[in-house]
Amino acid sequence: MGPLRAFLASELPASLQDAIQSATSGLRKTLGDDLIRWVPAHNVHLTLKFLGDVSASNLDLIKQMLTREAAQFPAFDLDVEGIGSYPTSRRPRVLWVGLSAPASLISLQRAIETAASRLGYETEERGFSPHLTIGRVRQTASAAELQKIRSALEETKVGKIGSVRVEAVHLFKSDLLPTGSIYTKLFSAPLGVRS
């Protein structure tokens, strides 16, 4: 079997994914599908580390690393609220729903980033900023269309959508199909299991 496209992430319950979909439905209607590739509701997740191509032989090393790192951090709660774009509101490329996260999430992500780099995976240059990607702006968007996206975002108010208790980190593979990405969970490492 060839390499997998893989990433490490925390999951959201379907009820919270549906609540995010509802809270952003006005924005989806305003902007439509021509400008934005929306992430299907049940694909929305919190990425902790994008690994890229992973060879089958490296999978066991990644599982061991994930088990070891996850066990060092307690389970924690995330609040989902707010909306914005990266890299800036003037040049939106990624639309996201915000997270207020405890320091332990930042520490967990840093530990995974460091451990992954020891296995030879590239370190992310940008600092980690917890968010949930809900859409990606198409590369072909004109300056006027970017302005339209910016205005729509400014008019969209997203209060607290819900909370989630994060109790594990998962290894997913991503298959790109013409209909979109399919994510398959390959492995789960529980948080905060003290031996």
GUVOMAR-843079 format. One record per residue: x, y, z of N, C-alpha, C in turn; residue number from 0. Coordinates in Angstrom, 2 decimals, padded with zeros to 5 digits, always signed. Example, Ala and Ser with C-alpha at 12.3 -4.5 7.8 and 13.67 -1.06 7.14 Angstrom:
2
+---------+---------+---------+---------+---------+---------+---------+---------+---------+-----+
|     npx |     npy |     npz |    capx |    capy |    capz |     cpx |     cpy |     cpz |   n |
+---------+---------+---------+---------+---------+---------+---------+---------+---------+-----+
| +013.19 | -005.69 | +007.80 | +012.30 | -004.50 | +007.80 | +013.20 | -003.30 | +007.80 |   0 |
| +012.85 | -002.25 | +007.08 | +013.67 | -001.06 | +007.14 | +012.90 | +000.03 | +007.87 |   1 |
+---------+---------+---------+---------+---------+---------+---------+---------+---------+-----+
END
This chain:
195
+---------+---------+---------+---------+---------+---------+---------+---------+---------+-----+
|     npx |     npy |     npz |    capx |    capy |    capz |     cpx |     cpy |     cpz |   n |
+---------+---------+---------+---------+---------+---------+---------+---------+---------+-----+
| +000.85 | -001.20 | +000.00 | +000.00 | +000.00 | +000.00 | +000.88 | +001.25 | +000.00 |   0 |
| +000.47 | +002.27 | -000.77 | +001.26 | +003.50 | -000.88 | +001.11 | +004.36 | +000.35 |   1 |
| +001.74 | +005.54 | +000.34 | +001.62 | +006.42 | +001.51 | +000.20 | +006.94 | +001.68 |   2 |
| -000.14 | +007.27 | +002.92 | -001.44 | +007.85 | +003.23 | -001.25 | +009.34 | +003.45 |   3 |
| -002.27 | +010.12 | +003.13 | -002.31 | +011.51 | +003.60 | -002.91 | +011.45 | +004.98 |   4 |
| -002.17 | +011.92 | +005.98 | -002.65 | +011.73 | +007.36 | -002.54 | +013.02 | +008.17 |   5 |
| -003.38 | +013.08 | +009.20 | -003.31 | +014.21 | +010.13 | -003.77 | +013.74 | +011.51 |   6 |
| -003.39 | +014.52 | +012.52 | -003.77 | +014.24 | +013.91 | -004.77 | +015.31 | +014.34 |   7 |
| -005.87 | +014.87 | +014.95 | -006.94 | +015.82 | +015.25 | -007.78 | +015.37 | +016.43 |   8 |
| -008.54 | +016.33 | +016.96 | -009.59 | +016.01 | +017.93 | -010.93 | +016.08 | +017.22 |   9 |
| -011.82 | +015.24 | +017.66 | -013.14 | +015.14 | +017.02 | -014.16 | +016.02 | +017.73 |  10 |
| -015.22 | +016.34 | +017.00 | -016.37 | +017.02 | +017.59 | -017.57 | +016.08 | +017.49 |  11 |
| -018.44 | +016.09 | +018.49 | -019.66 | +015.28 | +018.35 | -020.53 | +015.82 | +017.21 |  12 |
| -021.30 | +014.94 | +016.60 | -022.14 | +015.33 | +015.46 | -023.10 | +016.46 | +015.85 |  13 |
| -023.58 | +016.45 | +017.08 | -024.54 | +017.49 | +017.50 | -023.89 | +018.88 | +017.45 |  14 |
| -022.60 | +018.95 | +017.80 | -021.88 | +020.22 | +017.77 | -021.56 | +020.61 | +016.32 |  15 |
| -021.21 | +019.62 | +015.50 | -020.98 | +019.90 | +014.07 | -022.26 | +020.47 | +013.44 |  16 |
| -023.40 | +019.91 | +013.81 | -024.68 | +020.40 | +013.28 | -024.98 | +021.81 | +013.78 |  17 |
| -024.62 | +022.08 | +015.04 | -024.85 | +023.42 | +015.61 | -023.98 | +024.46 | +014.89 |  18 |
| -022.75 | +024.08 | +014.53 | -021.86 | +024.98 | +013.78 | -022.47 | +025.27 | +012.41 |  19 |
| -022.99 | +024.21 | +011.78 | -023.64 | +024.36 | +010.47 | -024.81 | +025.35 | +010.57 |  20 |
| -025.63 | +025.20 | +011.62 | -026.78 | +026.10 | +011.79 | -026.33 | +027.54 | +012.03 |  21 |
| -025.31 | +027.70 | +012.89 | -024.85 | +029.04 | +013.25 | -024.24 | +029.77 | +012.06 |  22 |
| -023.77 | +029.03 | +011.07 | -023.11 | +029.67 | +009.91 | -023.95 | +029.55 | +008.63 |  23 |
| -025.20 | +029.13 | +008.77 | -026.01 | +028.90 | +007.56 | -026.29 | +030.20 | +006.81 |  24 |
| -026.45 | +031.32 | +007.54 | -026.68 | +032.62 | +006.87 | -025.50 | +033.00 | +006.00 |  25 |
| -024.30 | +032.78 | +006.54 | -023.07 | +033.09 | +005.80 | -022.97 | +032.22 | +004.55 |  26 |
| -023.30 | +030.94 | +004.70 | -023.26 | +030.02 | +003.55 | -024.22 | +030.49 | +002.46 |  27 |
| -025.41 | +030.93 | +002.88 | -026.40 | +031.40 | +001.89 | -025.89 | +032.65 | +001.19 |  28 |
| -025.35 | +033.60 | +001.97 | -024.87 | +034.86 | +001.41 | -023.76 | +034.64 | +000.41 |  29 |
| -022.80 | +033.77 | +000.74 | -021.61 | +033.61 | -000.10 | -021.74 | +032.52 | -001.15 |  30 |
| -022.62 | +031.54 | -000.89 | -022.83 | +030.49 | -001.89 | -021.64 | +029.55 | -002.03 |  31 |
| -021.73 | +028.69 | -003.04 | -020.70 | +027.65 | -003.22 | -019.67 | +028.02 | -004.29 |  32 |
| -019.93 | +029.11 | -005.03 | -018.99 | +029.44 | -006.11 | -017.70 | +030.04 | -005.56 |  33 |
| -017.83 | +030.81 | -004.50 | -016.67 | +031.50 | -003.92 | -015.94 | +030.65 | -002.89 |  34 |
| -016.69 | +029.81 | -002.19 | -016.16 | +029.09 | -001.03 | -016.35 | +027.58 | -001.22 |  35 |
| -015.31 | +026.82 | -000.92 | -015.48 | +025.36 | -000.79 | -015.76 | +025.11 | +000.68 |  36 |
| -017.02 | +024.84 | +000.98 | -017.41 | +024.63 | +002.38 | -017.01 | +023.24 | +002.84 |  37 |
| -016.58 | +023.15 | +004.08 | -016.26 | +021.84 | +004.66 | -017.57 | +021.18 | +005.06 |  38 |
| -017.83 | +019.95 | +004.61 | -019.07 | +019.27 | +005.04 | -019.15 | +019.25 | +006.57 |  39 |
| -020.34 | +019.47 | +007.09 | -020.51 | +019.63 | +008.55 | -019.79 | +018.54 | +009.33 |  40 |
| -019.95 | +017.29 | +008.89 | -019.41 | +016.19 | +009.71 | -017.92 | +015.93 | +009.46 |  41 |
| -017.29 | +016.82 | +008.64 | -015.83 | +016.77 | +008.48 | -015.14 | +017.81 | +009.37 |  42 |
| -015.91 | +018.69 | +010.00 | -015.30 | +019.75 | +010.81 | -014.63 | +019.14 | +012.05 |  43 |
| -013.35 | +019.47 | +012.24 | -012.58 | +018.88 | +013.35 | -011.48 | +019.87 | +013.73 |  44 |
| -010.83 | +019.61 | +014.84 | -009.71 | +020.44 | +015.28 | -008.40 | +019.75 | +014.91 |  45 |
| -007.73 | +020.28 | +013.88 | -006.45 | +019.70 | +013.46 | -005.36 | +020.11 | +014.45 |  46 |
| -004.62 | +019.13 | +014.94 | -003.49 | +019.42 | +015.82 | -002.18 | +019.37 | +015.05 |  47 |
| -002.13 | +018.50 | +014.03 | -000.91 | +018.39 | +013.23 | -001.24 | +017.73 | +011.90 |  48 |
| -000.93 | +018.42 | +010.82 | -001.07 | +017.81 | +009.50 | +000.26 | +017.13 | +009.17 |  49 |
| +000.22 | +015.83 | +008.93 | +001.45 | +015.08 | +008.69 | +001.80 | +015.01 | +007.21 |  50 |
| +000.79 | +015.04 | +006.35 | +001.06 | +014.85 | +004.91 | +001.20 | +013.37 | +004.60 |  51 |
| +002.11 | +013.03 | +003.70 | +002.27 | +011.63 | +003.30 | +002.96 | +010.82 | +004.39 |  52 |
| +002.31 | +009.75 | +004.79 | +002.84 | +008.86 | +005.84 | +002.99 | +007.47 | +005.23 |  53 |
| +004.17 | +006.91 | +005.35 | +004.37 | +005.56 | +004.82 | +003.77 | +004.55 | +005.79 |  54 |
| +003.37 | +003.41 | +005.26 | +002.77 | +002.37 | +006.10 | +003.74 | +001.97 | +007.22 |  55 |
| +005.03 | +001.97 | +006.92 | +006.01 | +001.56 | +007.94 | +006.12 | +002.57 | +009.07 |  56 |
| +005.74 | +003.82 | +008.80 | +005.82 | +004.86 | +009.84 | +004.58 | +004.91 | +010.72 |  57 |
| +003.52 | +004.22 | +010.30 | +002.26 | +004.30 | +011.06 | +002.44 | +003.86 | +012.51 |  58 |
| +003.16 | +002.77 | +012.72 | +003.33 | +002.27 | +014.09 | +004.10 | +003.27 | +014.95 |  59 |
| +005.11 | +003.90 | +014.36 | +005.88 | +004.91 | +015.10 | +004.99 | +006.08 | +015.50 |  60 |
| +004.11 | +006.49 | +014.58 | +003.20 | +007.60 | +014.87 | +002.22 | +007.21 | +015.98 |  61 |
| +001.70 | +005.99 | +015.91 | +000.77 | +005.52 | +016.95 | +001.45 | +005.52 | +018.31 |  62 |
| +002.69 | +005.01 | +018.35 | +003.43 | +004.99 | +019.63 | +003.66 | +006.41 | +020.15 |  63 |
| +004.07 | +007.29 | +019.26 | +004.31 | +008.68 | +019.64 | +003.04 | +009.32 | +020.18 |  64 |
| +001.93 | +009.11 | +019.48 | +000.66 | +009.72 | +019.86 | +000.20 | +009.20 | +021.22 |  65 |
| +000.32 | +007.90 | +021.41 | -000.07 | +007.29 | +022.69 | +000.73 | +007.89 | +023.84 |  66 |
| +002.02 | +008.03 | +023.61 | +002.92 | +008.53 | +024.65 | +002.62 | +010.01 | +024.97 |  67 |
| +002.46 | +010.83 | +023.93 | +002.25 | +012.26 | +024.17 | +000.87 | +012.53 | +024.76 |  68 |
| -000.16 | +011.88 | +024.23 | -001.53 | +012.14 | +024.69 | -001.69 | +011.80 | +026.17 |  69 |
| -001.02 | +010.74 | +026.60 | -001.17 | +010.28 | +027.98 | -000.66 | +011.30 | +029.00 |  70 |
| +000.18 | +012.23 | +028.53 | +000.77 | +013.19 | +029.46 | -000.12 | +014.40 | +029.74 |  71 |
| -001.26 | +014.48 | +029.04 | -002.12 | +015.66 | +029.19 | -003.52 | +015.24 | +029.63 |  72 |
| -004.12 | +016.02 | +030.54 | -005.48 | +015.69 | +030.99 | -006.51 | +016.01 | +029.91 |  73 |
| -007.66 | +015.38 | +029.99 | -008.79 | +015.75 | +029.12 | -009.17 | +017.21 | +029.43 |  74 |
| -009.74 | +017.90 | +028.46 | -010.08 | +019.31 | +028.67 | -011.34 | +019.67 | +027.88 |  75 |
| -011.89 | +020.83 | +028.21 | -013.10 | +021.32 | +027.52 | -012.75 | +022.46 | +026.58 |  76 |
| -013.41 | +022.47 | +025.44 | -013.29 | +023.57 | +024.49 | -014.64 | +024.23 | +024.33 |  77 |
| -014.65 | +025.56 | +024.26 | -015.86 | +026.30 | +023.91 | -015.74 | +026.74 | +022.46 |  78 |
| -016.81 | +026.57 | +021.71 | -016.82 | +026.95 | +020.30 | -017.60 | +028.25 | +020.18 |  79 |
| -016.91 | +029.31 | +019.73 | -017.59 | +030.61 | +019.58 | -016.77 | +031.53 | +018.67 |  80 |
| -017.48 | +032.43 | +018.00 | -016.80 | +033.41 | +017.16 | -016.52 | +032.89 | +015.76 |  81 |
| -016.20 | +033.83 | +014.87 | -015.96 | +033.48 | +013.47 | -014.92 | +034.43 | +012.92 |  82 |
| -014.14 | +033.99 | +011.95 | -013.12 | +034.86 | +011.37 | -012.49 | +034.23 | +010.16 |  83 |
| -011.36 | +034.82 | +009.72 | -010.68 | +034.29 | +008.54 | -009.17 | +034.41 | +008.71 |  84 |
| -008.47 | +033.54 | +008.00 | -007.00 | +033.60 | +007.91 | -006.63 | +033.87 | +006.46 |  85 |
| -005.48 | +034.48 | +006.16 | -004.53 | +035.00 | +007.15 | -004.99 | +036.34 | +007.73 |  86 |
| -005.78 | +037.12 | +006.97 | -006.30 | +038.38 | +007.50 | -007.73 | +038.55 | +006.99 |  87 |
| -008.44 | +039.53 | +007.55 | -009.81 | +039.76 | +007.08 | -009.81 | +040.36 | +005.67 |  88 |
| -008.72 | +041.05 | +005.32 | -008.64 | +041.66 | +003.97 | -008.34 | +040.60 | +002.90 |  89 |
| -007.57 | +039.59 | +003.29 | -007.21 | +038.53 | +002.33 | -007.68 | +037.18 | +002.87 |  90 |
| -008.98 | +037.00 | +002.96 | -009.47 | +035.74 | +003.54 | -009.15 | +034.55 | +002.63 |  91 |
| -008.55 | +033.54 | +003.19 | -008.30 | +032.29 | +002.46 | -009.03 | +031.13 | +003.12 |  92 |
| -009.07 | +031.20 | +004.44 | -009.72 | +030.13 | +005.22 | -010.74 | +030.79 | +006.14 |  93 |
| -011.96 | +030.28 | +006.16 | -012.98 | +030.76 | +007.09 | -013.05 | +029.78 | +008.25 |  94 |
| -013.11 | +030.32 | +009.46 | -013.10 | +029.44 | +010.64 | -014.09 | +029.87 | +011.69 |  95 |
| -014.45 | +028.91 | +012.51 | -015.19 | +029.16 | +013.74 | -014.17 | +029.03 | +014.87 |  96 |
| -014.28 | +029.92 | +015.85 | -013.25 | +030.03 | +016.88 | -013.42 | +029.05 | +018.02 |  97 |
| -012.34 | +028.91 | +018.76 | -012.33 | +028.06 | +019.94 | -011.69 | +028.83 | +021.08 |  98 |
| -012.27 | +028.73 | +022.27 | -011.51 | +029.20 | +023.42 | -011.01 | +027.94 | +024.11 |  99 |
| -009.69 | +027.87 | +024.20 | -009.05 | +026.63 | +024.60 | -008.17 | +026.86 | +025.82 | 100 |
| -008.07 | +025.88 | +026.68 | -007.18 | +026.02 | +027.84 | -005.72 | +025.88 | +027.41 | 101 |
| -004.84 | +026.31 | +028.29 | -003.40 | +026.24 | +028.02 | -002.97 | +024.80 | +027.72 | 102 |
| -003.69 | +023.81 | +028.30 | -003.27 | +022.42 | +028.09 | -003.41 | +021.99 | +026.62 | 103 |
| -004.35 | +022.61 | +025.88 | -004.44 | +022.29 | +024.45 | -003.18 | +022.77 | +023.72 | 104 |
| -002.75 | +023.99 | +024.04 | -001.57 | +024.55 | +023.40 | -000.35 | +023.67 | +023.72 | 105 |
| -000.24 | +023.25 | +024.99 | +000.89 | +022.39 | +025.40 | +000.84 | +021.04 | +024.69 | 106 |
| -000.36 | +020.47 | +024.58 | -000.54 | +019.18 | +023.89 | -000.10 | +019.31 | +022.43 | 107 |
| -000.56 | +020.38 | +021.78 | -000.22 | +020.56 | +020.36 | +001.29 | +020.72 | +020.19 | 108 |
| +001.90 | +021.48 | +021.10 | +003.35 | +021.72 | +021.01 | +004.11 | +020.40 | +021.19 | 109 |
| +003.65 | +019.58 | +022.13 | +004.31 | +018.29 | +022.38 | +004.20 | +017.39 | +021.15 | 110 |
| +003.01 | +017.38 | +020.51 | +002.81 | +016.56 | +019.31 | +003.67 | +017.09 | +018.16 | 111 |
| +003.71 | +018.40 | +018.01 | +004.53 | +019.04 | +016.96 | +006.00 | +018.64 | +017.11 | 112 |
| +006.50 | +018.72 | +018.34 | +007.91 | +018.40 | +018.61 | +008.19 | +016.92 | +018.36 | 113 |
| +007.29 | +016.07 | +018.86 | +007.49 | +014.62 | +018.70 | +007.40 | +014.23 | +017.21 | 114 |
| +006.50 | +014.87 | +016.47 | +006.36 | +014.57 | +015.04 | +007.62 | +015.01 | +014.28 | 115 |
| +008.20 | +016.14 | +014.69 | +009.41 | +016.60 | +013.99 | +010.58 | +015.64 | +014.25 | 116 |
| +010.58 | +015.01 | +015.43 | +011.62 | +014.01 | +015.70 | +011.47 | +012.79 | +014.80 | 117 |
| +010.24 | +012.55 | +014.34 | +010.00 | +011.43 | +013.41 | +010.23 | +011.86 | +011.96 | 118 |
| +010.63 | +013.13 | +011.78 | +010.96 | +013.58 | +010.43 | +009.87 | +014.37 | +009.72 | 119 |
| +008.77 | +014.71 | +010.44 | +007.70 | +015.49 | +009.81 | +008.00 | +016.97 | +009.99 | 120 |
| +007.70 | +017.73 | +008.95 | +008.05 | +019.14 | +008.94 | +007.34 | +019.90 | +010.05 | 121 |
| +008.06 | +020.81 | +010.66 | +007.47 | +021.66 | +011.71 | +006.67 | +022.78 | +011.05 | 122 |
| +005.49 | +023.04 | +011.59 | +004.63 | +024.11 | +011.07 | +005.28 | +025.45 | +011.44 | 123 |
| +005.48 | +026.30 | +010.44 | +006.14 | +027.59 | +010.69 | +005.24 | +028.54 | +011.48 | 124 |
| +003.96 | +028.58 | +011.09 | +003.03 | +029.48 | +011.78 | +002.77 | +028.94 | +013.18 | 125 |
| +002.55 | +029.82 | +014.11 | +002.19 | +029.39 | +015.46 | +000.83 | +028.69 | +015.42 | 126 |
| +000.58 | +027.83 | +016.39 | -000.71 | +027.12 | +016.46 | -001.78 | +028.07 | +016.97 | 127 |
| -002.86 | +028.14 | +016.25 | -003.97 | +028.99 | +016.63 | -005.23 | +028.13 | +016.53 | 128 |
| -005.77 | +027.69 | +017.67 | -006.88 | +026.72 | +017.62 | -008.10 | +027.29 | +016.88 | 129 |
| -008.57 | +026.56 | +015.90 | -009.74 | +026.98 | +015.14 | -010.34 | +025.77 | +014.44 | 130 |
| -011.56 | +025.95 | +013.94 | -012.24 | +024.90 | +013.18 | -012.49 | +025.47 | +011.78 | 131 |
| -011.84 | +024.90 | +010.78 | -012.02 | +025.38 | +009.40 | -013.41 | +024.99 | +008.91 | 132 |
| -014.16 | +025.98 | +008.43 | -015.50 | +025.69 | +007.88 | -015.57 | +025.91 | +006.37 | 133 |
| -014.57 | +026.62 | +005.82 | -014.59 | +026.84 | +004.37 | -013.27 | +027.37 | +003.88 | 134 |
| -013.00 | +027.15 | +002.60 | -011.78 | +027.66 | +001.96 | -012.17 | +028.50 | +000.75 | 135 |
| -011.60 | +029.68 | +000.67 | -011.91 | +030.60 | -000.42 | -011.24 | +030.08 | -001.70 | 136 |
| -011.99 | +030.06 | -002.77 | -011.42 | +029.57 | -004.03 | -010.31 | +030.51 | -004.52 | 137 |
| -009.27 | +029.91 | -005.10 | -008.09 | +030.68 | -005.53 | -008.46 | +031.76 | -006.57 | 138 |
| -009.55 | +031.51 | -007.28 | -009.91 | +032.41 | -008.38 | -010.65 | +033.66 | -007.91 | 139 |
| -010.90 | +033.80 | -006.60 | -011.69 | +034.93 | -006.10 | -011.03 | +036.27 | -006.44 | 140 |
| -011.84 | +037.20 | -006.96 | -011.33 | +038.53 | -007.33 | -011.27 | +039.43 | -006.09 | 141 |
| -010.67 | +040.60 | -006.25 | -010.58 | +041.57 | -005.14 | -011.99 | +041.94 | -004.65 | 142 |
| -012.91 | +042.14 | -005.59 | -014.28 | +042.51 | -005.22 | -014.95 | +041.37 | -004.44 | 143 |
| -014.66 | +040.14 | -004.86 | -015.25 | +038.98 | -004.17 | -014.66 | +038.82 | -002.77 | 144 |
| -013.36 | +039.09 | -002.63 | -012.74 | +039.03 | -001.30 | -013.37 | +040.08 | -000.38 | 145 |
| -013.66 | +041.25 | -000.95 | -014.33 | +042.31 | -000.17 | -015.72 | +041.85 | +000.26 | 146 |
| -016.41 | +041.15 | -000.64 | -017.75 | +040.64 | -000.32 | -017.67 | +039.63 | +000.84 | 147 |
| -016.65 | +038.78 | +000.79 | -016.47 | +037.78 | +001.86 | -016.19 | +038.49 | +003.18 | 148 |
| -015.31 | +039.49 | +003.12 | -014.96 | +040.24 | +004.33 | -016.20 | +040.89 | +004.95 | 149 |
| -017.01 | +041.54 | +004.10 | -018.23 | +042.21 | +004.59 | -019.19 | +041.21 | +005.21 | 150 |
| -019.36 | +040.07 | +004.53 | -020.28 | +039.05 | +005.03 | -019.82 | +038.52 | +006.39 | 151 |
| -018.50 | +038.35 | +006.53 | -017.96 | +037.88 | +007.81 | -018.20 | +038.91 | +008.91 | 152 |
| -018.00 | +040.18 | +008.57 | -018.19 | +041.24 | +009.58 | -019.64 | +041.32 | +010.04 | 153 |
| -020.56 | +040.96 | +009.15 | -021.98 | +041.04 | +009.50 | -022.47 | +039.78 | +010.21 | 154 |
| -021.64 | +038.75 | +010.22 | -022.04 | +037.48 | +010.83 | -021.60 | +037.45 | +012.29 | 155 |
| -022.55 | +037.35 | +013.18 | -022.21 | +037.26 | +014.60 | -022.41 | +035.82 | +015.05 | 156 |
| -021.36 | +035.24 | +015.59 | -021.47 | +033.87 | +016.10 | -021.11 | +033.89 | +017.58 | 157 |
| -022.13 | +033.73 | +018.41 | -021.89 | +033.66 | +019.86 | -021.42 | +032.26 | +020.21 | 158 |
| -021.61 | +031.89 | +021.47 | -021.17 | +030.56 | +021.88 | -022.08 | +029.50 | +021.26 | 159 |
| -021.47 | +028.58 | +020.51 | -022.24 | +027.54 | +019.82 | -022.38 | +026.31 | +020.71 | 160 |
| -021.35 | +026.02 | +021.49 | -021.40 | +024.84 | +022.36 | -020.03 | +024.53 | +022.92 | 161 |
| -019.96 | +023.44 | +023.65 | -018.70 | +022.99 | +024.25 | -018.46 | +021.53 | +023.91 | 162 |
| -017.22 | +021.14 | +024.00 | -016.89 | +019.73 | +023.78 | -015.80 | +019.34 | +024.77 | 163 |
| -015.92 | +018.15 | +025.29 | -014.86 | +017.61 | +026.15 | -013.94 | +016.77 | +025.27 | 164 |
| -012.68 | +017.15 | +025.22 | -011.72 | +016.43 | +024.39 | -011.02 | +015.39 | +025.26 | 165 |
| -011.20 | +014.12 | +024.90 | -010.66 | +013.03 | +025.73 | -009.68 | +012.15 | +024.98 | 166 |
| -009.45 | +012.47 | +023.69 | -008.54 | +011.65 | +022.90 | -008.03 | +012.45 | +021.71 | 167 |
| -006.92 | +012.00 | +021.16 | -006.40 | +012.53 | +019.90 | -006.41 | +011.38 | +018.90 | 168 |
| -006.80 | +011.68 | +017.67 | -006.99 | +010.62 | +016.68 | -006.07 | +010.81 | +015.49 | 169 |
| -005.67 | +009.70 | +014.91 | -004.93 | +009.70 | +013.65 | -005.96 | +009.41 | +012.55 | 170 |
| -006.07 | +010.34 | +011.61 | -006.99 | +010.18 | +010.49 | -006.22 | +010.06 | +009.19 | 171 |
| -006.80 | +009.30 | +008.25 | -006.31 | +009.41 | +006.88 | -007.34 | +010.17 | +006.07 | 172 |
| -006.84 | +010.86 | +005.06 | -007.69 | +011.69 | +004.23 | -007.60 | +011.18 | +002.80 | 173 |
| -008.74 | +010.85 | +002.22 | -008.78 | +010.45 | +000.82 | -009.50 | +011.54 | +000.03 | 174 |
| -008.83 | +012.09 | -000.97 | -009.43 | +013.14 | -001.79 | -010.20 | +012.51 | -002.94 | 175 |
| -011.50 | +012.67 | -002.91 | -012.34 | +012.15 | -003.99 | -012.93 | +013.34 | -004.74 | 176 |
| -013.45 | +013.10 | -005.95 | -014.07 | +014.22 | -006.69 | -015.18 | +014.89 | -005.88 | 177 |
| -015.83 | +014.13 | -005.01 | -016.93 | +014.68 | -004.22 | -016.44 | +015.39 | -002.96 | 178 |
| -015.13 | +015.34 | -002.68 | -014.60 | +015.98 | -001.48 | -013.72 | +015.01 | -000.71 | 179 |
| -013.31 | +015.43 | +000.46 | -012.41 | +014.59 | +001.27 | -013.20 | +013.63 | +002.14 | 180 |
| -012.70 | +012.41 | +002.23 | -013.26 | +011.42 | +003.16 | -012.22 | +011.20 | +004.24 | 181 |
| -012.61 | +011.37 | +005.49 | -011.68 | +011.15 | +006.61 | -011.99 | +009.83 | +007.29 | 182 |
| -010.98 | +009.02 | +007.49 | -011.15 | +007.73 | +008.16 | -010.25 | +007.69 | +009.38 | 183 |
| -010.86 | +007.39 | +010.52 | -010.08 | +007.31 | +011.75 | -009.32 | +005.99 | +011.78 | 184 |
| -008.00 | +006.07 | +011.96 | -007.18 | +004.86 | +011.96 | -006.80 | +004.43 | +013.38 | 185 |
| -006.76 | +005.41 | +014.30 | -006.21 | +005.12 | +015.62 | -006.61 | +006.23 | +016.58 | 186 |
| -006.81 | +005.88 | +017.84 | -007.14 | +006.88 | +018.87 | -006.24 | +006.70 | +020.08 | 187 |
| -005.75 | +007.83 | +020.59 | -004.91 | +007.81 | +021.79 | -005.63 | +008.59 | +022.88 | 188 |
| -005.98 | +007.95 | +024.01 | -006.69 | +008.67 | +025.07 | -005.79 | +009.67 | +025.77 | 189 |
| -006.39 | +010.77 | +026.18 | -005.68 | +011.78 | +026.97 | -005.68 | +011.36 | +028.45 | 190 |
| -004.68 | +011.81 | +029.14 | -004.69 | +011.76 | +030.60 | -004.83 | +010.40 | +031.23 | 191 |
| -004.28 | +009.37 | +030.62 | -004.32 | +008.06 | +031.26 | -003.01 | +007.92 | +032.05 | 192 |
| -003.14 | +008.01 | +033.32 | -001.94 | +007.88 | +034.16 | -001.71 | +006.41 | +034.45 | 193 |
| -000.52 | +005.94 | +034.17 | -000.27 | +004.50 | +034.39 | +000.06 | +004.27 | +035.86 | 194 |
+---------+---------+---------+---------+---------+---------+---------+---------+---------+-----+
END
